[in-house]
Amino acid sequence: MIQVLQLGTIDYRSALEVQQRLVELRKQGRIADTLLLLEHPPVITLGRNAKISNVLLAREELAARGVDLFECDRGGDVTYHGPGQLVGYPIFDLRGFDTVDRKRKMLGPVEFVRRMEEALIRTCGDIGIPCERIPGLTGVWTACDSAHVQKKIAAIGIHISRGVTSHGFALNVNTDLNEFGLIVPCGIIDRPVTSMQQELKAAGELAAGATLKIDDVAHTVSRNFGRVFAKQTLWLESLDDLLATAQPANQDLPAKAPEELRRAAQEDEIFLA
């Protein structure tokens, strides 16, 4: 089973804290595989292989624009997260999935990434945007247009510790693509970035000024994760409900959501669903 929780808009630091807590619980076998779906306020993240030269403004200039800058332990280079982008953090134990090679006891990192790509390709296809992979590159790309250009619509970067994954994907839904001008996305200079909104408008499928509903896209992503990873999905109402599913451990206190996140949910009236 994959538990799915949509957290709304959460700052990057709080999301890291949630991930770290859930990763430890998953390593202990105390919770099921979990997919977090959310949006971030503007933030640039640098993966393990990132080059700071791919961030085109100084930290002070970014701060003046309200953009945070974080280093993290995911794979990959530099990426941008912001409003209108659906971010997914799968916290999966790779030992619990069938593999293409039946001799292997756990899903390998490359196969895990390919399955995430497949779930996102199916999601874009369900919404009317043909997408595919590009050999040698990670992520999801639009099919070649009339000018033979492919554009990146989803980025992927993961971390795996003792067989348990964290970090994940960023799917551009209604994202302000001008913000990608702050960076060299994923260190790739010769391929543009796009969004679902932009592709549907270009195809005449979405009116000018219209946006897609993030909740609808989130449910489509969840459904395709269930299909690709061959597991049932169960939507939970809140982070507290997710933590309440944790199996007890004698040495631990009952699990609670980070206080900052609980307070943000109350003050900003975010419905965690």
Secondary structure as GFF3:
##gff-version 3
##sequence-region A 1 273
A	DSSP	beta_strand	2	9	.	.	.	ID=ss1
A	DSSP	alpha_helix	12	27	.	.	.	ID=ss2
A	DSSP	beta_strand	33	39	.	.	.	ID=ss3
A	DSSP	beta_strand	43	46	.	.	.	ID=ss4
A	DSSP	three_ten_helix	52	54	.	.	.	ID=ss5
A	DSSP	alpha_helix	59	64	.	.	.	ID=ss6
A	DSSP	beta_strand	68	71	.	.	.	ID=ss7
A	DSSP	beta_strand	78	81	.	.	.	ID=ss8
A	DSSP	beta_strand	85	91	.	.	.	ID=ss9
A	DSSP	three_ten_helix	94	96	.	.	.	ID=ss10
A	DSSP	alpha_helix	109	126	.	.	.	ID=ss11
A	DSSP	beta_strand	131	132	.	.	.	ID=ss12
A	DSSP	beta_strand	140	142	.	.	.	ID=ss13
A	DSSP	beta_strand	152	161	.	.	.	ID=ss14
A	DSSP	beta_strand	164	172	.	.	.	ID=ss15
A	DSSP	three_ten_helix	177	182	.	.	.	ID=ss16
A	DSSP	three_ten_helix	185	187	.	.	.	ID=ss17
A	DSSP	alpha_helix	196	202	.	.	.	ID=ss18
A	DSSP	alpha_helix	214	228	.	.	.	ID=ss19
A	DSSP	beta_strand	233	235	.	.	.	ID=ss20
A	DSSP	alpha_helix	239	244	.	.	.	ID=ss21
A	DSSP	alpha_helix	259	267	.	.	.	ID=ss22
###
